[in-house]
Amino acid sequence: MRSRLTLRQLRYVCEVARLQNVLAASRALGISTSSILAAIDAAEHEAGTRIFNRFPAKGIRITPAGSRFVTAAARLLAAETEFARATSDISARIPDPLRIGCFEPLGTLLLPSVLRRFTANEADVEIVVREGDQSELRDWLSAGEIEFAVLYEGDIIAPFDRTPICLVPPHVAMHPDDPLARQEAIRIADIARRPFVLLDQPEIAPQLLAIFRLIAEAPQISFRARTYGAALAAISEGFGLSILNLRPLIPIYAEQGAIVRKPIVDDLPFAKLVVADTYGAEKPYFLQSFIATFRKYLAEIGTDGFAVRNPGHKKDLLF
């Protein structure tokens, strides 16, 4: 049968058993004697037997049945304390391993730098980064296989809580020998009929092609790359230019001296980088800390550290 006793009442009974005096327990707990007597009555009713024998002017003595009751109650209270400690650790401590989802290009571009700062005081934590497209990230979040995901905002992750980190304007990446590399900024019309390296991912490719539809043109696709690294390698080998978003926060081998990045003159929508999770408003402390670390890091390196920005665009990129 389900017990109707509360943990608080059990705590009162255990304190009386420890001190063998109702008044002393009342003082130790800082509550009225009537509350303690009510807890004893409720416990004896629940147990179906007397827990304490009362002796006028001599206090109380625990019965054999009462001793068994108090032993069981003490175990339950100890378990409750352990549960509270464990759940506090769940929120405060970084899970080990820490499983993070990441939109594929971002795993190379920025995540290691942020995670290095985030785990600076947690050297023994194992980091597991799962890179995927937005559909995969959605599925991993739904299944609880990752704690959170770092990605660009899109309709496919609408069901999840999303914390904005920064805005990222698109830019043109090209080989240094490209004639356009001498220009300060690029117009979409300038690249419409040039060989184009397409980052061919389900959420990226349609957005890139939509940019060209704004000027009623179609790009001359010369190379389709599934990954960001492959796109950079194709650009560095002279297959064409491309439109990308984030500037790498750490050097990428394929880019060493082989790629020039230029801002775009046209007024195009900016990508929004977010952290998506299933916790909603009740985010655990470690996730709040990661978001704060992420924002602080981008603020420290400045917008020129992660974005290729047209000087004419005055919009604040940081949240």
Helices and strands as residue ranges (DSSP letters): H 7-19, H 22-29, H 33-47, E 52-55, E 59-62, H 64-92, E 98-103, H 104-109, H 111-118, E 127-132, H 134-142, E 148-152, G 155-157, E 161-168, E 171-174, G 179-182, H 188-191, E 195-199, H 204-213, E 220-225, H 228-236, E 242-244, G 253-255, E 260-263, E 271-277, H 285-301, H 303-306
